[in-house]
Amino acid sequence: MKDVLFIIGSESDTQAVQPGLQLLSEKGMSFELKVMSAHRHLEQLLSFLKQEESGYRIVIAAAGLSAALPGVVASAVKLPVIGVPLVAGSLSGIDALLSILQLPRGVPVATMGIGKQGVLNAVLLAERILKVPHG
């Protein structure tokens, strides 16, 4: 079982989340990075989450613009989900932030700040969650 499933919606998001992947490595946390779009490959994403959810302890989902990815993931899994709005588009990530913050009841996502500090804080929050004793 890996500690963190890190999902991004596009290969172009890889550079934006690289500092978080490096921090995960530095902290010795096991992780896997997956590229799966909630808009372009919804069925593939949902199928993967259904089949592989038990292989991870927490999910970090990073997305820009409408940022549907964290909410879709949270609606499909019982794991803790951390959403990271990425800098993109004319609103520089504000739209992504609001999209993740305004999820409906029953779709809980811990929402980080926009961009690099959000990516790093997502890793730090994941580390804290994973250290909580499970009873």
C-alpha positions as CSV (number, residue, x, y, z in Angstrom):
1,M,0.0,0.0,0.0
2,K,1.3,3.4,-0.9
3,D,0.8,6.5,1.3
4,V,-0.3,8.9,-1.3
5,L,-2.1,8.8,-4.7
6,F,-1.2,12.1,-6.4
7,I,-3.6,12.8,-9.3
8,I,-3.3,15.6,-11.9
9,G,-5.6,16.2,-14.8
10,S,-3.0,16.8,-17.5
11,E,0.7,16.1,-18.2
12,S,1.1,19.9,-18.3
13,D,0.4,20.0,-14.6
14,T,3.5,17.9,-13.8
15,Q,5.8,20.8,-13.4
16,A,3.4,22.6,-11.1
17,V,3.3,19.6,-8.7
18,Q,7.0,18.7,-8.9
19,P,7.9,20.5,-5.6
20,G,5.3,18.3,-3.8
21,L,6.6,15.1,-5.4
22,Q,10.1,16.1,-4.3
23,L,8.9,16.8,-0.7
24,L,7.1,13.4,-0.6
25,S,10.4,11.7,-1.6
26,E,12.4,13.7,1.0
27,K,9.9,12.7,3.7
28,G,10.2,9.1,2.7
29,M,6.5,8.8,1.9
30,S,5.5,6.3,-0.8
31,F,3.4,7.8,-3.6
32,E,2.3,7.3,-7.2
33,L,1.5,10.1,-9.7
34,K,-1.4,9.5,-12.0
35,V,-2.6,11.7,-14.9
36,M,-6.3,11.3,-15.3
37,S,-8.7,14.0,-16.4
38,A,-12.1,14.3,-14.8
39,H,-13.3,16.0,-18.0
40,R,-11.6,14.0,-20.7
41,H,-11.4,10.5,-19.2
42,L,-14.1,10.4,-16.5
43,E,-14.9,6.7,-16.9
44,Q,-11.2,5.7,-16.8
45,L,-10.7,7.8,-13.7
46,L,-13.7,6.3,-11.9
47,S,-12.8,2.8,-12.9
48,F,-9.3,3.3,-11.6
49,L,-10.4,4.7,-8.3
50,K,-12.9,1.9,-7.8
51,Q,-10.3,-0.8,-8.5
52,E,-7.3,0.8,-6.8
53,E,-8.6,2.8,-3.9
54,S,-7.5,0.2,-1.3
55,G,-3.9,0.6,-2.5
56,Y,-3.5,4.1,-1.1
57,R,-4.0,5.9,2.3
58,I,-4.8,9.4,1.0
59,V,-5.3,11.3,-2.2
60,I,-3.9,14.6,-3.3
61,A,-5.7,15.9,-6.4
62,A,-4.4,19.0,-8.2
63,A,-6.2,20.9,-10.9
64,G,-6.6,24.3,-12.5
65,L,-9.5,26.2,-14.1
66,S,-12.8,24.6,-13.2
67,A,-10.9,22.1,-11.0
68,A,-13.4,19.3,-11.1
69,L,-10.8,16.6,-10.3
70,P,-10.7,16.9,-6.5
71,G,-14.5,16.8,-6.1
72,V,-14.9,13.9,-8.6
73,V,-12.3,11.9,-6.7
74,A,-13.8,12.7,-3.3
75,S,-17.2,11.6,-4.6
76,A,-15.8,8.2,-5.6
77,V,-13.6,7.3,-2.7
78,K,-13.8,7.0,1.1
79,L,-10.2,8.1,1.5
80,P,-9.2,11.6,2.7
81,V,-8.8,13.9,-0.3
82,I,-6.7,17.0,-0.4
83,G,-7.5,19.4,-3.3
84,V,-4.9,21.8,-4.7
85,P,-5.9,24.6,-7.0
86,L,-3.2,25.2,-9.6
87,V,-2.3,28.6,-11.3
88,A,-4.0,28.6,-14.7
89,G,-6.1,30.8,-16.9
90,S,-7.0,34.5,-16.7
91,L,-7.9,34.2,-13.0
92,S,-4.6,32.6,-12.0
93,G,-6.2,29.8,-10.0
94,I,-8.9,31.8,-8.2
95,D,-11.6,29.9,-10.2
96,A,-10.0,26.6,-9.2
97,L,-9.8,27.6,-5.6
98,L,-13.5,28.6,-5.5
99,S,-14.5,25.4,-7.3
100,I,-12.8,23.2,-4.8
101,L,-13.9,25.2,-1.8
102,Q,-17.6,25.2,-2.8
103,L,-18.2,21.4,-3.0
104,P,-21.6,20.2,-1.8
105,R,-22.3,18.4,1.4
106,G,-21.1,14.9,1.3
107,V,-18.1,15.6,-0.9
108,P,-15.4,16.6,1.7
109,V,-12.1,17.9,0.3
110,A,-9.4,19.7,2.3
111,T,-8.6,22.7,0.2
112,M,-5.1,24.1,0.0
113,G,-3.9,27.5,-1.2
114,I,-3.2,28.2,-4.9
115,G,0.0,27.0,-6.5
116,K,3.3,25.9,-5.1
117,Q,2.6,26.7,-1.4
118,G,-0.7,24.7,-1.8
119,V,1.1,21.7,-3.3
120,L,3.7,21.7,-0.5
121,N,1.0,22.2,2.2
122,A,-0.9,19.3,0.8
123,V,2.0,17.0,1.3
124,L,2.5,18.4,4.9
125,L,-1.2,17.9,5.7
126,A,-1.1,14.4,4.2
127,E,1.9,13.6,6.5
128,R,0.0,14.8,9.5
129,I,-3.2,12.9,8.6
130,L,-1.1,9.7,8.1
131,K,0.5,10.1,11.5
132,V,-2.8,10.2,13.3
133,P,-3.3,6.9,15.2
134,H,-6.0,4.7,13.7
135,G,-8.1,2.9,16.2
